[in-house]
């Protein structure tokens, strides 16, 4: 088995563990909230403050997204399959939500800031939808966010001297106060994804 394939298996295992843990926690907390109308209680172990740079060179922090819930995905522009597939699916979900799509924030955070400059991120992400905010930063800023959000990411050398990145593939769902409330798994059925997004919208504070 090649090193690249081994790393990919490890990455998918990490994604699967995150999905299972998230699902168990969501079930437990939703069960405890029956009758309250809440999506789930926020999980403080995932998420936190951050400071990054948008595709237009502006500083973006968690406060920037504080007026609406946020749909967030981590990846990189050289990604051969997972990232373009997920961004395409996100584009489709937004279209299905119609006007309600504007009740959410959307962000694509790079795990490869060495190559993903603000301009590269902007051109790549906005090819899907300009409502998706492309985010990059210094290696230190990105690493701090990956740690806070429990995102798996690893540089994998290639035979030609270049490299690729293995990373978590789940879409993160964050409340308006930047608390983790669940995920949409890679390849999850569109019907399920839309239900989660609509619940995220419905459970947002009225001021959002």
Backbone torsions as a table, in degrees:
resi	resn	phi	psi	omega
1	UNK	NA	131.6	-178.7
2	UNK	-70.2	158.4	178.3
3	UNK	-60.8	-38.4	-178.9
4	UNK	-63.4	-45.2	-179.8
5	UNK	-64.1	-39.1	179.3
6	UNK	-61.9	-46.3	179.3
7	UNK	-61.8	-37.4	179.8
8	UNK	-66.5	-38.6	176.6
9	UNK	-62.2	-40.6	177.6
10	UNK	-62.7	-41.5	-179.8
11	UNK	-62.5	-46.9	-179.0
12	UNK	-66.1	-33.5	176.0
13	UNK	-63.2	-41.1	178.7
14	UNK	-64.0	-41.2	178.0
15	UNK	-62.2	-43.7	-178.8
16	UNK	-63.1	-41.8	178.6
17	UNK	-62.1	-44.4	178.8
18	UNK	-60.3	-44.1	-178.5
19	UNK	-63.5	-43.3	-178.8
20	UNK	-65.6	-47.6	-179.8
21	UNK	-61.0	-45.1	179.3
22	UNK	-60.6	-42.8	-178.9
23	UNK	-63.1	-42.8	179.0
24	UNK	-63.3	-45.4	-179.4
25	UNK	-65.3	-41.2	178.2
26	UNK	-61.3	-44.5	-179.6
27	UNK	-62.0	-47.8	-177.8
28	UNK	-61.3	-44.2	-175.5
29	UNK	-77.4	-33.0	176.5
30	UNK	-66.0	-40.7	179.0
31	UNK	-60.0	-37.7	179.5
32	UNK	-73.6	-14.9	-176.9
33	UNK	-108.2	13.9	-178.4
34	UNK	-57.8	131.2	178.9
35	UNK	91.8	-9.0	-178.4
36	UNK	-91.4	-21.1	-177.9
37	UNK	84.1	-0.6	-178.8
38	UNK	-78.0	147.7	176.0
39	UNK	-64.5	-63.0	167.2
40	UNK	-159.9	167.3	171.7
41	UNK	-73.2	139.5	-179.8
42	UNK	-58.4	144.8	177.9
43	UNK	-101.6	107.3	-172.4
44	UNK	-68.8	-16.2	-175.3
45	UNK	-73.5	-15.5	-178.4
46	UNK	-122.0	126.3	179.3
47	UNK	109.3	176.2	179.7
48	UNK	153.5	179.6	-179.5
49	UNK	-64.5	150.7	175.1
50	UNK	-152.6	160.8	174.6
51	UNK	-139.7	114.8	-177.7
52	UNK	-132.5	-172.0	-178.0
53	UNK	-123.9	133.9	-179.8
54	UNK	-80.1	176.0	178.6
55	UNK	-67.5	-14.9	177.1
56	UNK	-102.3	9.0	176.2
57	UNK	86.5	6.3	-179.2
58	UNK	-89.2	147.5	176.4
59	UNK	-71.9	131.4	178.9
60	UNK	-125.0	131.2	176.9
61	UNK	-123.7	175.9	176.3
62	UNK	-60.0	-28.9	178.1
63	UNK	-65.5	-26.6	179.4
64	UNK	-60.2	-31.1	-177.0
65	UNK	-100.9	15.9	-169.7
66	UNK	-76.9	-7.2	-177.8
67	UNK	-91.7	-12.9	-177.9
68	UNK	-144.4	158.7	168.4
69	UNK	-63.4	158.1	-175.2
70	UNK	-126.9	137.5	173.3
71	UNK	-104.1	118.6	-170.0
72	UNK	-128.6	137.9	179.3
73	UNK	-134.2	142.7	179.8
74	UNK	-110.7	132.7	-180.0
75	UNK	-172.0	-152.3	180.0
76	UNK	-158.9	156.6	-170.9
77	UNK	-74.6	-20.1	178.4
78	UNK	-88.2	4.6	-178.2
79	UNK	-62.2	127.5	-174.4
80	UNK	-79.9	-23.6	-173.6
81	UNK	-144.6	-56.5	-172.9
82	UNK	-59.0	-47.3	-174.7
83	UNK	-68.0	-50.9	178.1
84	UNK	-63.4	-34.1	178.1
85	UNK	-64.4	-46.4	-179.0
86	UNK	-65.7	-41.9	178.5
87	UNK	-64.6	-37.2	176.6
88	UNK	-65.5	-41.4	176.7
89	UNK	-64.6	-41.7	177.7
90	UNK	-60.0	-42.6	176.4
91	UNK	-57.5	-42.1	178.8
92	UNK	-67.5	-40.3	177.8
93	UNK	-61.9	-41.8	-180.0
94	UNK	-62.5	-40.4	178.5
95	UNK	-64.4	-41.0	-179.9
96	UNK	-67.7	-33.3	179.3
97	UNK	-70.5	-23.0	-179.9
98	UNK	64.0	-137.7	-179.3
99	UNK	-58.5	-27.8	179.7
100	UNK	-65.9	-19.0	178.8
101	UNK	-59.3	-29.5	-179.0
102	UNK	-76.8	-1.1	176.3
103	UNK	-88.3	3.2	179.0
104	UNK	-125.6	152.3	167.0
105	UNK	-92.0	155.9	177.3
106	UNK	-135.5	135.6	-179.2
107	UNK	-142.2	140.2	173.9
108	UNK	-119.0	114.3	-175.4
109	UNK	-105.2	126.3	180.0
110	UNK	-74.8	147.7	170.4
111	UNK	-104.5	4.4	-174.9
112	UNK	-132.1	63.9	-174.4
113	UNK	-66.4	-19.7	179.0
114	UNK	-61.8	-35.7	179.4
115	UNK	-102.3	-29.4	-175.1
116	UNK	-90.0	81.5	175.2
117	UNK	-72.5	167.6	177.8
118	UNK	-54.4	-41.4	-178.4
119	UNK	-67.1	-43.1	178.8
120	UNK	-62.3	-44.1	179.1
121	UNK	-62.1	-44.7	-179.1
122	UNK	-59.7	-50.0	-177.3
123	UNK	-63.4	-37.8	-178.1
124	UNK	-72.3	-52.0	-173.7
125	UNK	-70.7	-42.0	-176.7
126	UNK	-71.4	-11.6	172.7
127	UNK	-66.7	-20.1	177.8
128	UNK	-93.8	-53.7	178.3
129	UNK	-166.5	131.4	-177.0
130	UNK	-73.6	-7.2	175.5
131	UNK	-80.4	-13.2	177.0
132	UNK	-84.1	121.6	-177.4
133	UNK	-85.3	118.6	176.9
134	UNK	-82.2	131.0	-175.9
135	UNK	-127.0	133.9	175.1
136	UNK	-140.9	-167.5	-178.9
137	UNK	167.0	-165.6	175.9
138	UNK	-73.4	163.2	176.9
139	UNK	-57.1	-39.1	-178.9
140	UNK	-66.5	-41.6	179.2
141	UNK	-65.0	-43.5	179.9
142	UNK	-65.6	-44.8	-179.3
143	UNK	-61.1	-38.4	179.0
144	UNK	-63.9	-39.7	179.6
145	UNK	-71.4	-41.4	178.7
146	UNK	-59.6	-39.4	178.7
147	UNK	-66.5	-45.0	-178.3
148	UNK	-64.4	-34.3	-176.8
149	UNK	-96.6	5.9	177.8
150	UNK	56.5	45.3	-178.9
151	UNK	-95.9	126.6	174.9
152	UNK	-77.5	132.7	176.8
153	UNK	-154.7	134.5	-179.9
154	UNK	-150.1	133.6	175.8
155	UNK	-77.5	132.3	-177.9
156	UNK	-121.4	113.7	179.1
157	UNK	-64.2	145.7	176.2
158	UNK	-108.4	162.4	-176.3
159	UNK	-62.9	-27.2	-177.5
160	UNK	-86.0	7.1	179.7
161	UNK	93.3	-11.4	176.5
162	UNK	-83.8	-168.3	178.0
163	UNK	-150.6	161.4	171.1
164	UNK	-126.5	179.0	-179.2
165	UNK	-126.9	129.8	168.2
166	UNK	-96.0	143.7	-174.6
167	UNK	-161.2	162.7	175.3
168	UNK	-59.0	143.5	-174.9
169	UNK	-112.0	1.1	-178.4
170	UNK	-76.5	149.0	171.5
171	UNK	-90.3	127.9	-178.1
172	UNK	-90.4	138.7	175.9
173	UNK	-112.1	119.0	-175.8
174	UNK	-118.5	140.8	177.5
175	UNK	-72.6	173.8	-178.4
176	UNK	-63.5	-24.5	176.6
177	UNK	-98.4	25.2	172.5
178	UNK	62.5	40.2	174.4
179	UNK	-108.1	138.0	-179.2
180	UNK	-69.8	129.2	179.2
181	UNK	-125.4	-0.2	177.7
182	UNK	154.9	-176.2	179.8
183	UNK	-138.7	161.5	165.1
184	UNK	-113.9	120.2	-175.6
185	UNK	-72.3	154.0	175.6
186	UNK	-62.1	127.4	179.5
187	UNK	81.2	6.3	179.4
188	UNK	-63.8	147.4	-178.8
189	UNK	-57.6	140.4	-178.3
190	UNK	-58.1	-38.3	179.9
191	UNK	-58.5	-44.2	179.3
192	UNK	-67.5	-42.1	179.9
193	UNK	-60.4	-44.7	-179.1
194	UNK	-65.8	-37.2	176.8
195	UNK	-60.9	-42.7	-179.8
196	UNK	-65.8	-41.2	179.5
197	UNK	-66.3	-40.1	179.2
198	UNK	-67.9	-36.4	176.5
199	UNK	-67.1	-37.5	177.3
200	UNK	-61.2	-41.8	177.8
201	UNK	-66.7	-47.4	-175.5
202	UNK	-65.0	-29.5	-177.6
203	UNK	-94.4	4.4	176.5
204	UNK	-72.9	148.7	175.9
205	UNK	-57.2	149.6	-177.1
206	UNK	-58.8	-30.4	-179.3
207	UNK	-71.9	-14.2	179.8
208	UNK	-76.5	NA	NA
